């Protein structure tokens, strides 16, 4: 139940319109911790349309400069790659 509340709060926060990418990224890192190797939380997140909300938000990010966009995409790529490897049990 506690995880469901945390997932709800994170989804609500990510769904808010805000330009503070740093805090959104922190929320995504927290979200990854809740979802990592936890099928129950992954299913809850799916039922809450969390993946759709993330996709929607990523599609609408506007950057003030090319360097900021490049930095953000690099961090996201590393995060997704790490998450992928971790779920394949290459990283413990």
C-alpha positions in Angstrom: 0.0 0.0 0.0 2.8 2.4 0.8 4.4 1.8 -2.6 1.0 2.5 -4.3 0.9 5.9 -2.5 4.4 6.7 -3.5 3.7 5.7 -7.1 0.5 7.9 -7.1 2.5 10.9 -5.7 5.3 10.5 -8.3 2.8 10.2 -11.2 0.9 13.3 -10.0 4.2 15.2 -9.7 5.4 14.1 -13.1 2.1 15.0 -14.6 2.3 18.6 -13.3 3.4 21.3 -15.7 6.7 22.5 -14.5 9.9 23.6 -16.1 12.1 22.2 -13.3 13.8 19.3 -15.2 16.1 18.6 -12.3 13.4 17.8 -9.8 11.5 15.8 -12.5 14.7 13.8 -13.1 15.0 13.1 -9.3 11.4 11.9 -9.4 12.2 9.5 -12.3 15.2 8.1 -10.4 13.0 7.5 -7.4 10.4 5.9 -9.7 13.0 3.6 -11.1 13.9 2.4 -7.6 10.3 1.6 -6.9 9.9 -0.3 -10.2 13.2 -2.1 -10.4 12.8 -5.8 -10.0 9.3 -5.3 -8.6 6.6 -6.8 -10.8 3.8 -5.8 -8.5 4.9 -2.1 -8.6 5.4 -2.3 -12.4 1.9 -3.6 -12.8 0.5 -0.9 -10.5 2.4 1.7 -12.5 1.0 0.3 -15.8 -2.5 0.4 -14.4 -2.1 4.0 -13.3 -1.0 4.9 -16.9 2.4 5.8 -15.6 4.2 4.8 -18.7 1.9 6.8 -20.9 2.3 9.8 -18.7 6.1 9.5 -18.9 6.0 9.2 -22.7 3.7 12.2 -23.0 6.0 14.3 -20.8 9.2 13.3 -22.6 7.6 14.2 -25.9 6.8 17.7 -24.7 10.1 18.7 -23.1 11.3 22.1 -24.4 15.0 23.0 -24.0 16.5 26.4 -23.8 19.7 25.3 -25.5 21.2 22.5 -27.4 23.7 21.8 -24.7 21.0 21.3 -22.1 19.1 19.0 -24.4 22.3 17.0 -25.1 23.0 16.7 -21.4 19.5 15.6 -20.6 19.4 13.0 -23.3 22.8 11.6 -22.3 21.6 11.2 -18.7 18.3 9.6 -19.8 20.1 7.2 -22.1 22.5 6.2 -19.3 19.6 5.8 -16.9 17.6 3.6 -19.3 20.6 1.6 -20.3 21.5 1.0 -16.6 17.9 0.1 -15.9 17.8 -2.3 -18.8 21.1 -4.0 -17.7 20.0 -4.2 -14.1 16.7 -6.0 -15.1 18.7 -8.4 -17.2 20.7 -9.2 -14.0 24.0 -8.0 -15.5 24.3 -5.4 -12.7 23.5 -6.3 -9.1 
